[in-house]
Amino acid sequence: MIPPLLTQRAFDDGLFPKTGRPDLPMLIETVALMVVVFVSSALLGVWQTYLTASVGNKLMMGALRVRLFSHLQSMELSFFTKTKTGIIQSRLQNDVGGVANVLTNTVSSVLGNTVTVIAALVAMLLLNGQLTIVAVILMPLLVIAQRRVGQARARIVTKTQESLSDMTAITQETLSVSGILLAKSFNRQRAEVERYSDENRTQIRLQVSQAMSGQWFFAMVNIFLSSIPAIVYLVSGWLVLGGATDITAGTIVAFTTVQARLLFPLLALMRVALDLQTSGALFARIFEYLDLKPAIVDRPDAAPVDSGRELGRIEFDRVAFRYPDARQGERNTLDDVFFVIEPGQFAAFVGPSGAGKTTVSYLIPRFYDATSGRILFGGTDLRALRQESLVSHIGVVSQETYLFHATIAENLRYARPDATQEEVESAARRANIHDTIVGFPDGYETVVGERGYRLSGGEKQRIAIARVLLKDPAVLILDEATSALDSISERVVQQALDTASRGRTTIAIAHRLSTIVAADVIFVVDRGRIVERGNHRQLLEAGGVYALLHGEQLEGSLLDS
């Protein structure tokens, strides 16, 4: 607010001094000071913008987003099975980005405009206290009105972000390779476009509502603040007629100049207050996730896995399990399950679909905690072990192999980022995939495409096996690893699995019984319970559920041939 004070000085002491003759040296000095102030203000503005932008983005886009991502990494598997990926992505990208933009702009605006408003008020008081009271007397009413507008806008922002999450979810679902294949296979492209268009129209409507919320309020504020100079002129004239001697032409010019400079900073601060209120809606959505407590956490006294002689021994002691989102009255997925798998054994779990076989494979690496009973790994309760240490000793090859949109080498090194090229190739050879890889034009630098769609099912499975071999776990879990393959691919993959299972505890969740004939022990699961156990020959001789399943598959294979 120095320039208006210098303006007053130029008028009252330089151009129209009481002596009646302009003071040229005073005028030159005042103009020089004005130039210095203007240049300094411009430089400070550039520095302020850089500081607030860099600090704001580092704190919000960096710290908050990484904190949220890290927290989501610690959430249990059930959180991701019931939450759309697109909605999670929207919280990370759109909500955190929205908060960062608001706060970055807010810091910049608050610092500069608060100083301007305070300086303006001080300058106005120095110029004339009575005129200052006239100029600010109705300000508290504006603050009250602004709070109500902010509350209404926050509700609109919440709806806008929810709609944006839905749009992100639709995009993620329909524009993935799987989504595009599904849409094209069922000729649903137009329907998907219409679904996206409907949500987009909702988003546009909400964005317009958000943009317009508070505009009438700010229009009225602008009119009110813009009319203050006219009021000042009237009051000044009334005071002068009443005999006031401290109001000069320079005072009035300086006062209205200061008041004019107060207009935009004051409006900006009101907009900041409004933005902060609406950013509360974004914070609420972010902290809705941050406040979630992971269901699977290490105990304070959790210990690493003992690499002693019992490494690879797995025991279920009267285990029952029920999924967290199971419907009321629904039976347990597993009930009173007990078994022991000794180190180095090949154990298989078979049974009808939905019997609970895959659930066993989720409980061993502690993706879920048992509802009751105990699960022991190497003789120690899973709850007494550090999760990171436990999982480092377990490798999983599932039916649905997940590969990143990256090179084959990068996908393999996901198991061990520090693995040498020789170690990578050794694992690939043992998985019967090395010759196939080197046959590609780019070899191990071949990009596999989204979810590995540039590779065949058998190639993806063998890469997954090589990845597990590179990890070299004590326990290998095979969750129907060959069920989606043709007979030729299955034979090649099965050879790789046989190699991978040597010298380690192997647990196979199997649909095709031909893949587990050589198992040391086979557990037959039905309706969440182990109803039979033994090796292949023993179970056939028993003539129970296993023999029935074997007969059905044998009959089916004969019909196919």
Beta strands, then each sheet from edge to edge (+ up, - down):
strand 1: 314-321
strand 2: 334-341
strand 3: 346-350
strand 4: 372-377
strand 5: 380-381
strand 6: 394-398
strand 7: 475-479
strand 8: 505-509
strand 9: 521-526
strand 10: 529-534
sheet 1: 2+ 1- 4+ 5-
sheet 2: 6+ 7+ 8+ 3+ 9+ 10-
end
